[in-house]
Amino acid sequence: MTMHTRNLGTTGSQVSALGLGCMGMSGMYGAADRAESIATIHAALDAGITLLDTGDFYGMGHNELLINEALRTAPAGLRDNAVVSVKFGALRDPDGSWYGFDGRPAAVKNFAAYSLQRLGVDHIDIYRPSRLDPDVPIEETVGAVAELVEKGYVRHIGLSEVGADTIRRAAATAPIADLQIEYALVTRGPEREILPTLRELGIGVTAYGVLSRGLISGHYTADQQFDADDFRAHSPRFQGDNYRRNLALVDALRKIADEKGVTVAQTAIAWVLSRGDDIVPLIGARTRARLTESLGALDITLDQADLDAIEAAVPAEAVAGERYAPAQMAMLDSER
Ligand SMILES: NC(=O)c1ccc[n+]([C@@H]2O[C@H](COP(=O)([O-])OP(=O)(O)OC[C@H]3O[C@@H](n4cnc5c(N)ncnc54)[C@H](OP(=O)(O)O)[C@@H]3O)[C@@H](O)[C@H]2O)c1
């Protein structure tokens, strides 16, 4: 496995070509094992992954505390290379339910103060609003993060799930390193307007959901059961007929993967890696086994014949079901 680096935009950091998304280690996909989560972060750092992605609302602080522990217990050389990307703004009830977003400048500073403590660091490498707060102009939210940059509490500013107009307004306010957005073989929306806008402005991409929450990992069968607190139990793509149709796409992809002697997940990750050097896929592994499999994608070269075969097996609009349930889709500025 060869770890390369990529730049997060023209103004951001140089990071590993794959990042580790830590969300699944804090309950979003059902229970996770704490010791295995920390071992997975250590294994990722050891393999040369430098980018760790989190959100202050992943397990209501649980994920940041987990990263704190993982970094504290990692060898110094590896810990020092880590680039931690933090999302803020999502509001949660003690029962875990979600109730909107807060992008007001005063809230941004408050969120950052708590994240710095939970992470045990004196600065956050990349700081981004998780969603656009519809009641607060993006200039105000990004302006508040820019103030944190001036004071040394944040190094770089990122965005998440916003559309082209908001990206332009944000970039006119302060330098933006990257946009975090769902992008995968089965999630091609960003290709229409968002990716061209980012490229015009020199903004990088951290791509999440590259396996569509595991849907195109090749590991799940038609009778798969997800716990009620697992995102996938409510995701339209995992329901009934949609799920059956989507697994047929996975079977078509598996034929190509088998011919190349690689796995379905590796093919799906390699496809995102092939979309441009400005894109850093986030791997949602929460075990060392899944991480090791994902890292194998780095050594796969997809030539034009492979890409054509993949496109024929999984055409751009073939997926059944939206990527979020309707209430969550409505919160995505990127889908307007
Ligand atoms: N900005 C945003 O709005 C946003 C939204 C969501 C996520 N994110 C970030 O993006 C990161 C990754 O996103 P995601 O969780 O949606 O990623 P994903 O890679 O599409 O899905 C990850 C899930 O797929 C399953 N999986 C099966 N095979 C795998 C393999 N070989 N490697 C990795 N996972 C495998 C795992 O679940 P099992 O272990 O159950 O099989 C894992 O939890 C998150 O951790 C988070 O940091 C950002």
The ligand as an ORCA input file, in Angstrom:
! r2SCAN-3c Opt
* xyz 0 1
  N     -20.275     16.456      6.094
  C     -21.252     15.604      6.277
  O     -22.436     15.959      6.194
  C     -20.940     14.178      6.595
  C     -21.977     13.242      6.657
  C     -21.659     11.918      6.945
  C     -20.343     11.542      7.153
  N     -19.355     12.479      7.109
  C     -17.933     12.107      7.368
  O     -17.513     11.166      6.411
  C     -17.008      9.996      7.057
  C     -17.276      8.770      6.205
  O     -18.635      8.765      5.839
  P     -19.550      7.519      5.790
  O     -19.597      6.913      7.098
  O     -20.781      7.981      5.163
  O     -18.657      6.571      4.840
  P     -18.940      5.304      3.994
  O     -17.551      4.829      3.700
  O     -19.859      5.543      2.857
  O     -19.699      4.273      4.944
  C     -19.050      3.783      6.069
  C     -19.703      2.520      6.539
  O     -19.599      1.519      5.534
  C     -19.371      0.249      6.118
  N     -18.261     -0.438      5.427
  C     -18.340     -1.618      4.808
  N     -17.155     -1.940      4.273
  C     -16.302     -0.957      4.552
  C     -14.934     -0.753      4.276
  N     -14.187     -1.601      3.596
  N     -14.381      0.373      4.737
  C     -15.101      1.269      5.418
  N     -16.417      1.125      5.732
  C     -16.996      0.003      5.291
  C     -19.051      0.500      7.578
  O     -20.141      0.054      8.353
  P     -20.059     -1.362      9.050
  O     -18.841     -1.294      9.928
  O     -21.355     -1.451      9.805
  O     -19.971     -2.377      7.946
  C     -18.942      1.978      7.730
  O     -19.486      2.427      8.943
  C     -17.708      9.985      8.410
  O     -17.009      9.226      9.353
  C     -17.734     11.449      8.736
  O     -16.486     11.850      9.265
  C     -19.645     13.774      6.814
*
